[in-house]
Amino acid sequence: MNRRVALKTYSLSLLGLTLPGLSMSKEPFVKQQELSKSLDIPKHYPNIPPEIISEVVGKSHSDLERVKQLVDKRPELSRSVWEWRFGDFESAIGAASHVGRRDIAQYLMEKGARATLFTFAMLGHINVVKASIEANPGIEKTMGPHGISLLDHAYAGERMKNEMSNTEIENLERTIDYLANLGNAGGDSYIEVTPEEQQKYIGDYKYGDGEKEGFTVGVNMRKLLSLGPIGGFGGGLYKTGENTFIYNGTPSVTISFETENNAVTSLKITDPEVTVIAKKI
């Protein structure tokens, strides 16, 4: 409507009248705005982009300031969970917990993160840990992200000991003693792989011609053999038999190595759905 028609309509409406045909017009008063094809809608919208989820979980191992930048903007990111590979799931608070970053874990909880038994063990919340185990006997054997045990999470809590109160230190020590005395909170036992033995497995393995179609076997920060995408970091390999390993404590994934004259020639990854054989290059 132009201004004259609008004024006339307003005046007549005070008298309970309308312009003939105006109220029954087939044309809308306001033309609907068409959506622009150039709108920059994220690829995964309405899901949060996976690279943001990955960054939150990754930075929760070490970088409180970056975590705050991401989570202050979107508090729901405090509950982020990422699958590194082969079913190795890790939450942001799980990341902070197994490396002993009390400050990051506490910040995430303030923002709504779902604390776990592993978090409480790291923080030295002895009463919560005891009550959980007494209510669920055997739960202490459950492994955390990357196959890290409940007891190791408690030991990780000592990392920031210099910034803890005497009461917090005492409770953490009680938690460690309690879990250690249970006898089974340290996780499963695996066959030791010496640094010398590790050498025969280390290297790149290809299963296709593509640049990224392969794996790298190396040694991670925990001094364990590790397997990851070619050229990238990997998760720990736990030895269960002759040239046989499981990936990061994931029970359904087996990595076995073929040898010839005691030299590794290939690896085979077997999970419930796929078997991949990759030759060492």
Solvent accessible surface area in square Angstrom, and as a share of the most:
residue,aa,sasa,rsa
1,M,125,0.56
2,N,97,0.49
3,R,189,0.69
4,R,198,0.72
5,V,46,0.27
6,A,42,0.32
7,L,92,0.46
8,K,111,0.47
9,T,31,0.18
10,Y,139,0.53
11,S,60,0.39
12,L,42,0.21
13,S,58,0.37
14,L,126,0.63
15,L,132,0.66
16,G,66,0.64
17,L,95,0.47
18,T,84,0.49
19,L,30,0.15
20,P,131,0.82
21,G,53,0.51
22,L,35,0.17
23,S,76,0.49
24,M,159,0.71
25,S,53,0.34
26,K,198,0.84
27,E,129,0.58
28,P,85,0.53
29,F,128,0.53
30,V,122,0.70
31,K,172,0.73
32,Q,154,0.68
33,Q,173,0.77
34,E,149,0.67
35,L,157,0.78
36,S,57,0.37
37,K,208,0.88
38,S,97,0.63
39,L,97,0.48
40,D,139,0.72
41,I,107,0.54
42,P,69,0.43
43,K,183,0.77
44,H,75,0.33
45,Y,144,0.55
46,P,111,0.70
47,N,108,0.55
48,I,42,0.21
49,P,25,0.16
50,P,47,0.29
51,E,114,0.51
52,I,49,0.25
53,I,29,0.15
54,S,29,0.19
55,E,52,0.24
56,V,0,0.00
57,V,0,0.00
58,G,26,0.25
59,K,75,0.32
60,S,0,0.00
61,H,40,0.18
62,S,66,0.43
63,D,49,0.25
64,L,34,0.17
65,E,110,0.50
66,R,77,0.28
67,V,0,0.00
68,K,67,0.28
69,Q,113,0.50
70,L,20,0.10
71,V,0,0.00
72,D,81,0.42
73,K,169,0.72
74,R,89,0.33
75,P,60,0.38
76,E,72,0.32
77,L,4,0.02
78,S,1,0.01
79,R,90,0.33
80,S,7,0.04
81,V,81,0.46
82,W,66,0.23
83,E,77,0.35
84,W,47,0.16
85,R,53,0.19
86,F,52,0.22
87,G,33,0.31
88,D,7,0.04
89,F,121,0.51
90,E,2,0.01
91,S,27,0.17
92,A,0,0.00
93,I,3,0.02
94,G,6,0.06
95,A,0,0.00
96,A,0,0.00
97,S,0,0.00
98,H,27,0.12
99,V,34,0.20
100,G,0,0.00
101,R,37,0.14
102,R,15,0.05
103,D,38,0.20
104,I,0,0.00
105,A,0,0.00
106,Q,70,0.31
107,Y,18,0.07
108,L,0,0.00
109,M,57,0.25
110,E,141,0.63
111,K,68,0.29
112,G,33,0.32
113,A,13,0.10
114,R,167,0.61
115,A,32,0.25
116,T,56,0.33
117,L,27,0.13
118,F,28,0.12
119,T,0,0.00
120,F,50,0.21
121,A,0,0.00
122,M,0,0.00
123,L,5,0.03
124,G,1,0.01
125,H,78,0.35
126,I,8,0.04
127,N,111,0.57
128,V,59,0.34
129,V,0,0.00
130,K,70,0.30
131,A,57,0.44
132,S,30,0.19
133,I,10,0.05
134,E,118,0.53
135,A,77,0.59
136,N,76,0.39
137,P,116,0.73
138,G,27,0.26
139,I,60,0.30
140,E,11,0.05
141,K,113,0.48
142,T,70,0.40
143,M,50,0.22
144,G,12,0.11
145,P,20,0.13
146,H,29,0.13
147,G,6,0.05
148,I,11,0.05
149,S,2,0.02
150,L,2,0.01
151,L,25,0.12
152,D,64,0.33
153,H,0,0.00
154,A,0,0.00
155,Y,97,0.37
156,A,21,0.16
157,G,0,0.00
158,E,66,0.30
159,R,140,0.51
160,M,25,0.11
161,K,71,0.30
162,N,156,0.80
163,E,134,0.60
164,M,19,0.08
165,S,57,0.37
166,N,130,0.67
167,T,89,0.52
168,E,60,0.27
169,I,35,0.18
170,E,100,0.45
171,N,42,0.22
172,L,1,0.00
173,E,74,0.33
174,R,114,0.42
175,T,0,0.00
176,I,15,0.07
177,D,83,0.43
178,Y,45,0.17
179,L,1,0.00
180,A,46,0.35
181,N,126,0.64
182,L,62,0.31
183,G,70,0.68
184,N,54,0.28
185,A,1,0.01
186,G,42,0.40
187,G,26,0.25
188,D,93,0.48
189,S,112,0.72
190,Y,65,0.25
191,I,86,0.44
192,E,141,0.63
193,V,26,0.15
194,T,57,0.33
195,P,92,0.58
196,E,132,0.59
197,E,47,0.21
198,Q,14,0.06
199,Q,115,0.51
200,K,51,0.21
201,Y,0,0.00
202,I,56,0.29
203,G,21,0.20
204,D,51,0.26
205,Y,0,0.00
206,K,46,0.19
207,Y,101,0.39
208,G,26,0.25
209,D,152,0.79
210,G,30,0.28
211,E,152,0.68
212,K,165,0.70
213,E,67,0.30
214,G,3,0.03
215,F,27,0.11
216,T,31,0.18
217,V,1,0.00
218,G,17,0.16
219,V,65,0.37
220,N,37,0.19
221,M,189,0.84
222,R,103,0.38
223,K,154,0.65
224,L,46,0.23
225,L,4,0.02
226,S,8,0.05
227,L,0,0.00
228,G,0,0.00
229,P,59,0.37
230,I,42,0.21
231,G,76,0.73
232,G,33,0.32
233,F,137,0.57
234,G,14,0.13
235,G,8,0.07
236,G,1,0.01
237,L,5,0.02
238,Y,19,0.07
239,K,17,0.07
240,T,66,0.39
241,G,21,0.20
242,E,141,0.63
243,N,20,0.10
244,T,38,0.22
245,F,0,0.00
246,I,25,0.13
247,Y,1,0.00
248,N,10,0.05
249,G,19,0.18
250,T,20,0.12
251,P,120,0.76
252,S,57,0.37
253,V,4,0.02
254,T,50,0.29
255,I,0,0.00
256,S,25,0.16
257,F,9,0.04
258,E,99,0.44
259,T,53,0.31
260,E,112,0.50
261,N,146,0.75
262,N,116,0.59
263,A,55,0.42
264,V,13,0.07
265,T,56,0.32
266,S,12,0.08
267,L,0,0.00
268,K,75,0.32
269,I,5,0.03
270,T,51,0.30
271,D,38,0.20
272,P,101,0.63
273,E,154,0.69
274,V,82,0.47
275,T,79,0.46
276,V,37,0.21
277,I,107,0.54
278,A,0,0.00
279,K,145,0.62
280,K,64,0.27
281,I,135,0.69
